[in-house]
Amino acid sequence: MTAEAVVTSPFAGAVTDGDRPLRIALLTYKGNPFCGGQGVYVRHLSRELVRLGHSVEVIGAQPYPVLDEGASLTELPSLDLYRQPDPFRTPRREEFRDWIDALEVATMWTGGFPEPLTFSLRARRHLAARAGEFDVIHDNQTLGYGLLGDLGAPLVTTIHHPITVDRQLELDAAPDRKRRVSVRRWYAFTRMQRRVARRLPSVLTVSGSSKQEIAEHLGVRGERIHVVHIGADTDLWSPDPAVAEVPGRIVTTSSADVPLKGLVFLVEALAKLRTEQPAAHLVVVGKRAEEGPVARAIETYGLRDAVRFVKGVTDAELVDLVRSAQVACVPSLYEGFSLPAAEAMATGTPLVATTGGAIPEVAGPDGETCLAVPPGDAGALAAALGRLLGDPQLRARLGAAGRERVLTRFTWAKAAEGTAAHYRAAIAQARRTR
């Protein structure tokens, strides 16, 4: 449902971070709340900003974000070229509306990913027609050319991590030259994102690790980058003794064939682990790939009955799934923050996590709030998982310490307060510039 008007917050009068409520436009070119962190970020940040008393209008494209009460959604539709069950589809002639649609299809036909550019162009046109309606515009990692220049309000941009990191990991995993050419073409939009990022006045990111990567990969000056940690919904992600532990259960959240997520190493670790603990099994929150490295590993190690994929579950079902696990695992080679780590820790489920990217910032010290292992090391993963599965006292200690770490450092309420403070700083800077 499209809502063009800004919704007045039911929490108006609750503003605690400044003088008056702000009118915020929150842009997201992709808002899937069940796959990837962008939809999760938009949903929870918008809710907490509303609770602070601000008016939040999310302007987004397919898949549209799920929002909680108080924030409004304005749909800015793309051609939705990657939708299921017909990804990389060719639209019918009557679907074309303008030259931006033609650009979107042409980029897809030539192997590129068009959505950051085309969404930014549509957003610029939309915002130009509504000049003066917003106090601040917050872009959620679109980084498209359309967002440069005067948008009618100061711009603040969140960069979770540079997509150039994903690009390099996929190139490293490519088996042949043909695949490397395809990867380079798909990630061609990262050149645009690098150029745009260097011209942004204010960049938010979610970890110190990401701040360093943004400076190195995108060339953004350090003084323009500000860290605002995100976190877990600690009311939803909480312990519940009524949910029974399933012996040997390990749970992870992963896109099956994205090298960044390191799932293939976790599958290999499971094979090693089951030689000593045959009850060990893995539940993956994500889509099962029928071919590719993960599928081949599952077949090679004879793990079809020991690895289960789940998708399309409700929030409550997902939380109960994590609660039922004896161990949660984040096997990623790199993360800009790692929401799955924070959420698992918030439930009191003990965590095994790699030291890739910003994960240690979230998971904490090895042996205190988690067990930490090097990224890409299946043997170390197997050893840590086995240690936790075999030691109930260690599981209880790490689980309790992990939840306490999240409660004190990583909540959406703290994220909203920090973000709103940067909105006001951006508005003040724009006034000084004028």
Buried (B, 14 or more C-beta within 10 A) or exposed (E): EEBEEBBEBEBEEEBEBBEEBBBBBBBBBBBBBBBBBBBBBBBBBBBBBBBBBBBBBBBBBBBBBBBEEBBBBBBBBBBBBBEEEEEEBEBEEEEBEEEBBEBBBEBBEEBBBBBBBBBBBBBBEBBEEBEEBBBBBBBBBBBBBBBBEEBBBBBBBBBBBBBBBBBBBBBEBBEEEEEBEBBBEBBBBBEBBBBBBEEBEBBBBBBEBBBBBBBEBBEBEEEBBBBBBBBBBBEBBBBEEEBEBBEBBBBBBBBBBBBBBBBBBBBBBBBBBBEEBEEBBBBBBBBBBEEEBBBEBBEEBEBEEBBEBBEEEEEEEBBBBBBBBBBBBBBBBBBBBBBBBBBBBBBBBBBBBBBBBBBBBBBBEBEBBBBBBEBBBBEBBBBBBBBBBEEEEBBEBBBBBBBBBBBEBBBBBBBBBBBBBBBBBBBEEBEEEE
